[in-house]
């Protein structure tokens, strides 16, 4: 396995778990810098303890880290992505990889890629599609942008799971494409989490949590997610008015048992928007059988 110096800018839980896992795979030279190291305080102590536990060298400036790393992983909160990248730019050298694993918007990453390309460095969008805390460095990652194939090839020997948005021509993929996929996916993954929490809270208040788990399991386990998604998106065009009313009744019961229908209100609003399209009559009550048909109807009606 080819060894090279790797650096983390930002050393929160994600970077800590990734770095610790890589060290366990035999990765020798890893450094970390976090702004918390600039001043005394409890978080500074946490970063230093993480570095010690993971056997990673703490450095005390971003300049020192960049100048001593072939690959720099930017793992800061998304709101600091642009300012962090811009702060690293003056230290960047030709041939370096800067790997952005933040959840910043695609246009931010595209802008930074342009900036770093002028220095001969490559800025890669690397979207994590799972829990770093649970999976560590083996979390599925989707990469896009020039240099993404090199990032994949460098890290695969250390058991990282880096997929490429465009396997045939990865270096010609839009830099922000991986994050675009992640952010769309997040609406579902975080949304279903919130829906499960609200549903089970409601069920618990009604004393029927086991019945609900068994009933929903029976409905969801029969088919693939792709089939379920198609069936639900198609049926939404036909049955949304009735279903919106039904969810309204559910909300009344939720309020009666002391549950605030936060997610349910969004569900009702979306169903009401679909009903307003009038597609039930236009389709004569027949549910579309293909996503392309559904997409076409959304576009025709300028659905938002």
N, C-alpha and C positions, 0 to 999 in steps of 0.2 A: 504493500500500500504506500502510495506516495505521501510523504509528510510535508507539511508547509505550515507557516504560522497563521493562525486564525484568531480574529479578535471580535469581541462583542461590545457594541456601543449600547449601553443599557443592560443592567443585569438584574432584572426582575425575575419572577418565577419562570417565565418562558425560557429566557436565556440560560438561567441556572440549570433547569432540567435538560435542556439541549446540550449544554456544555458538559454537564456531569455524565450524561450518556455517552458522549463522544470520547471523553477521557476513559470511560469503561471499555470502549472499543479499541483503545490503544493510541488514540490521538494524542500526540506528545505536547505540542506547543499551543496553548490557548491563553489569551489574555482577555481581561475585561475592564472596561471603564464605565462608571456610572456617575452622573452628576452628584449623587448623594455622597460621593467620596470627597467632594470639595469642601464640606463643612462637617463639623462634629454633630453628632446626633444619633438617635436610635436606628435610623434607616442606614446610616453609614456603617454601623456595627453589623447590621443584617447583611449588607452586601459583602463585607469582609468575611463574615462567617460562611456565607455561601461560597465564596471563592476558596476558602480553606477546605470546606467540606468536599467541593468538587475538584480540588487540586488544580485550580486555575489561578494564574498570576494576576493580581490586581495591579493596575497602573493608574496613575493619578492625573492623566490628561488625555484628551482625545487625540492630540497631536502625537503623543508617544505611542498610542495604540495604533493609529493609522500608519505611522512610519515603520512600524515593526510587524505589519500584517500583510499577507498576500490577499486574504479574503476578510472582509469586514462585514459582520452581520449587524444590521441596525434593528434593534429590538426595543424601541422606546414606545410610550403611549402615542397613539395615532395623531393626537393634536400637536405633538412635538416633532413629527416626522420631517416636515419641510425645514424648520429651523435647525434641526439636528444635521440633516444632510447638507444644508448650505454651510454649516459650521465646519463640516469635514472637507468640503470641496478644495480648500486651499492646500490641504495636505495630500490630496490624492495624487497617485502616480500612474503612469501608463502601465496597463496590464493588470492592475488591481481589479478585484471583483468587490462590489458593494451590494450586499444582499439585503433587501428591505422586506422584513417579515411583519411589518406593522399592518394595521387595517386602514391605512390612509386611502383616500379616494384615488381612483386610477389616474386622474389628470395631474395630481400631485406627483405621482411616481413617474409619469411620462415627462414632466417638466424637469425632474431631477436627473433622469436618464440623459436628457439633452445636455444638461450642465456638465455631468461627469464625462460624457463622450468627448467634450472639448479638451479634457485632460488626458484622453486616451484610456480612461477607466470605463468599466462596464457596470451599469446599475440594473440590478435584476429584481423584478417583482416576484416575491416568494410567499405565496399565501398558504397559511397553515389551516388544514381542514379537519382539525380534531383537537383534542386536549393535550397540550404539552405536559401538564401535570400528570396525566395518566400514561401517556405514551412516550414521553421524553423525546429523544432525538429521532425516534422511529415514527413520529406523527406523520401522517400523509401531508405532503407539501406539493403545491402546484406552482410551477415556475414559468415565467414568460419574459421575453425581452432578450436582447443580444447578450450572450454570455450564459444563458440559462442551461445550455447543453454542457458547458464547461463546469458549471456549478453542480449539475447532476453527476457528471463523470468523476469529479473530485470527491464527492461525498458518498456516493453509492458504496464504495469499499468499506465505509465505516457504518454501514447498515441504515443510512438515512433513506427515506422513501420519497424521493423527489420525482414527481411526474412532470411532464412537459405539455403545455397547452397544445402545441403543435409539434407532434413527434417527427413529422417529415421535414420541417424547416423551422426548428425552434428559435433560431436567432433572428428570424424575420417576423416574429409574433409581436404584436403591440405590447409594450412594457406593462401597461395597466390591466391586461386581459385576465391575469390570474386573480387580481383583486376584484375585478368586476364579477367573476364567477363566484368568488368567496362571499361578496356582499349580497348578491342575489340569493345564494344558498343560505346565508345567515337569516334572511327574512323567514324562511321555512324553519330552520333548526331552532332559532330563538323563539319564533312564533309558536311552534308546537310545544316547546318547553313551557311557555306562558299559558298556553291553552290547557296542557295537562295539569299544571298547578291549579288553575282556576276550576277546572272540571272536578278534580279530586277534592278540592276544598269544598265545593258545592255538594259533592256526593257525601263527603264526611258529615257535613252539616245536616244532610237528609238521612244519615244512617244507612246508606246503601252503597258504600264504597266497593265492597266485594262484588255486588251485582254489576256495577258499572264496569269494573275491570274485566269481569268475565264476558260481559256483553260486547264491549268494544274489542276485546281480544278476538272473539269469535268473528266479528265483522272484518277486522283488519288482517287477520292471519291467513285468510283464504286466498288472497291474490297478491301479485307483485305490486310494489309501489307504483310502477309505471301504469299498470292497469287501473289501480285505485285512483290515481291522479287524473287519468283520461275520463274515467266514469264520473268523477265528481265535477270536473271542469265542464263536461258536456251537460250533465244534469242541472248544473247551476243556471244555464241559459234557459231552461224550461221551468224549473221548479222554484226559482229564487223568491218569487213573491210569497208563496205559501211558506217557504222555509224562513223567510224574514219574520213573518208573523209568529211562527212557532218559536223562534229564538226570543222574540219579544215576550212571549208567555214564560219562557224559561227565566228571563231576566226578572220578571215579576216575582217568581218563586225564589230566585236568588236573593233578592232584596228582603223578602219575607223571612228568610232563614239567616240573614246577616252577612251575605256575601256581596261585595261590590262588583258588579258585572263589567269589569274593565275590558277584558278580551271579548266578551259576548257583545258589548256595544259595538266594537269594531266589526265583528261578524255580521251583526244586523245591518250596519251601515253599508258594508260591501254587498250583501245580498240585495238590499234595497236599490243600490246603484245598478246592479245587473237587471233587476226587475224593470227598472225604468227604461231599459233598452227596447222593451217590447218584443223580444225575440221568441217568446213562447208562441205568440200568434204567427209570426213570420215563418217559424219552423214547423207550424202545425203540430206542435207538441212532440216532435220527433227529435230525440237526443242525437247530436253529431257523434260519429264513431271514430273520428280522426282529429288529432291536435291541429293539423293544418287547416281544417275546416273551422275550428274554434278560433284560431289565430286570425283567420280571414274575416270572421264576423266581428271580432274585437276591433280590427283595423277599420272595417267598413263603418262601424258605429263610433269610431274615435273614442273607444272606451279608455278611461283613465283610472 
